[in-house]
Amino acid sequence: MSDARSPADRRRETLMPSDADFAAVTEPFRRELLAHCYRMLGSIHDAEDLVQETYLRAWRAFDRFEGRSSVRRWLYKIATMACLTALQTRSRRPLPSGLAAPSDDHRVALPVDGPAVEWLQPAPDALFDPAVVVAGRAGVRLAFIAALQHLPARQRAVLTLRDVLAFRTAEVADILDATPAAVDSALRRARAQIAAAGPVEDDLAEPDGEIRRALLDDFVDAFTRADAGALVTLLRADVELEMPPTPVWFSGLPAVAGFLGNRVLRRAGQLRLAPTSANGQPAFVVHECTGSGRYEPHGVHVLTLIGNKVARITAFNDPSLVPTFNRAAGSVDATHELL
């Protein structure tokens, strides 16, 4: 039987990389690319999709990779351009604190239907390269990801590539198809806007391991027992609470403690908190008991700790996040079993 393929098609198939060859040189960068796409997009769901798209594009173009840059930089170029294209049709993902002033009255009515906003999402640490979380934790903190949302897309790319990932100016220019002068100009503007957005280094005074564990244990215990008094002792005087998709948020111990005591802890027996970590911060996967006695996904709560107190509670009441966190935890458990 004759081969109906053209000589060009046969030559292209011969040059296409094998899955093993491609994976050997590209897979080591998957987790750090996920962190990069997450910084750009503010959504772990969108970031996972864009990483998949990045690897598909890279596989298709691998036979044309000439080695004039490192594989890592080549992948970052593909991922960054894919994110910039995606951001052309997407608005920034804020937290409630990025949209309006806080309330200091816990009795304020909460809207039944909040604004149609694509909210910032937390990201499970288990999906990232551990080096990204430990060595570069400030680059995935919620406060930093939220601050990035104030930047135009290309400034966001320049800032993360230069200040978080430490690419040189010339390398960033190559990734973005820009001039070094344009990169330097965008970086200056981005740094100025990040500084104006407020402090993002809130982890500088985070407690050490033993104090951190005791604080988290006490938080879960007080929450589970619906003990408002015990919970108050764990909160800073300037504690903040936000609960996307609810646009209302609270600042100050009276407002936060009043809201938790009067509206949340009444349901504490219906909520189960499973410890995890997100954005380099302690977090809990939350399930809620339904009328049938089943526990259904409720959301993910992320804590910001300063000293030996809780400085912020960001309660992402989004059930769609729970499967992502459970899957991430499962992948870590499977890795531990193999080891």
C-alpha positions, -999 to +999 in steps of 0.1 A: +000+000+000+014+034-009+020+061+016-004+090+008+014+114+031+034+142+015+072+143+019+067+173+042+043+155+064+066+124+067+096+147+075+075+166+101+064+134+118+100+122+119+111+154+136+083+154+162+097+147+197+088+115+215+068+120+247+098+107+267+122+131+251+099+161+256+090+152+292+126+147+302+135+183+294+103+202+302+085+184+331+109+198+358+095+232+352+058+224+353+052+234+389+071+267+388+052+276+356+020+269+374+030+295+400+039+320+373+006+316+355-012+318+388+005+351+396-005+364+362-041+353+363-051+352+399-070+319+394-056+285+401-082+270+378-072+293+349-035+288+357-038+250+354-055+254+320-028+278+308+000+254+319-017+227+299-019+250+269+018+260+274+029+224+272+008+216+242+023+246+224+058+237+235+054+201+223+042+212+189+071+236+186+098+214+202+113+203+169+120+240+161+136+248+195+172+257+185+187+260+220+195+297+217+179+302+251+175+277+280+145+254+279+132+271+311+133+306+295+117+292+263+088+277+284+084+310+303+081+328+270+053+305+258+035+306+292+038+344+295+025+351+260-004+327+266-013+345+298-011+379+281-034+367+254-059+353+279-059+385+299-070+405+269-105+392+275-105+390+313-109+416+340-087+417+371-096+393+400-099+414+432-106+406+468-135+425+485-108+446+502-098+458+467-132+471+458-146+491+488-139+503+523-144+479+552-174+479+576-169+483+613-204+472+621-210+434+621-248+440+620-246+453+584-268+435+560-250+412+536-263+413+500-281+382+489-267+385+453-233+400+452-217+418+422-209+397+392-171+395+399-145+370+391-128+368+424-092+361+433-086+325+442-062+309+466-038+282+455-027+250+473+010+250+481+010+213+472+007+221+435+038+244+435+074+236+436+084+236+473+112+260+465+087+285+452+068+283+485+098+283+509+124+304+492+101+328+474+071+328+496+064+365+492+058+358+455+027+337+462+013+354+493-023+364+489-015+401+496+011+401+468-012+383+443-040+407+451-016+437+446-006+423+412-042+426+401-039+464+401-013+462+374-018+462+336-011+427+322+024+435+307+035+453+338+024+423+358+045+401+336+076+424+338+074+426+376+070+389+382+097+380+357+122+405+371+115+408+408+101+373+416+118+351+391+150+372+388+153+370+350+177+397+337+163+427+318+176+414+285+159+380+291+126+396+300+129+417+268+133+385+248+104+368+266+081+397+259+094+407+225+102+441+239+133+463+242+153+465+274+144+502+277+106+493+276+111+466+302+129+490+326+102+516+321+074+491+327+092+478+358+095+513+373+058+519+368+049+485+382+070+489+413+054+523+420+019+509+417+027+480+439+041+503+465+009+525+463-013+494+467+000+489+503+023+466+521+026+430+508+053+418+532+030+408+559+048+375+565+079+392+580+067+387+616+050+353+611+055+331+642+079+302+643+068+266+639+058+258+675+039+290+681+023+286+647+011+251+654-003+260+688-021+290+674-037+270+646-047+242+670-063+268+693-081+284+663-096+251+652-106+242+688-123+275+695-141+274+661-152+238+666-165+245+701-181+277+689-162+295+717-163+332+707-144+342+738-115+318+731-115+329+694-112+366+703-080+360+722-064+347+690-072+378+669-052+410+666-069+443+675-067+453+638-078+419+624-096+418+591-122+394+577-133+391+540-154+364+525-156+364+487-180+363+470-196+385+497-184+420+488-188+433+524-157+429+546-148+438+582-119+455+599-112+458+636-117+433+665-152+444+675-166+441+640-148+408+632-155+392+665-191+404+664-196+389+630-180+356+638-198+353+671-232+362+659-233+348+624-206+322+619-200+303+652-237+295+654-230+272+625-197+260+638-209+225+646-219+222+610-185+230+596-154+208+595-120+224+591-092+203+576-057+219+579-038+226+546-017+254+533-023+279+506-002+308+492+025+300+517+000+305+545-019+283+569-053+274+555-083+251+561-105+232+536-140+236+549-169+212+545-205+220+557-230+195+570-262+194+549-297+186+561-291+149+551-261+147+574-236+146+546-206+170+546-204+189+513-176+212+500-180+248+513-147+266+506-112+273+517-102+297+545-067+313+545-051+329+576-025+356+578-005+354+610+015+381+626+033+374+658+012+350+678-021+363+665-044+360+635-042+392+614-066+383+586-091+357+577-098+353+540-128+329+537-132+319+501-167+305+503-164+288+469-171+250+468-154+247+435-120+252+452-123+222+475-117+195+448-086+213+437-072+213+472-083+177+478-066+167+446-034+185+455-034+169+489-039+135+473-010+140+449+013+147+479+000+117+498+007+095+468+042+109+465+049+102+501+037+066+497+061+061+468+089+074+489 
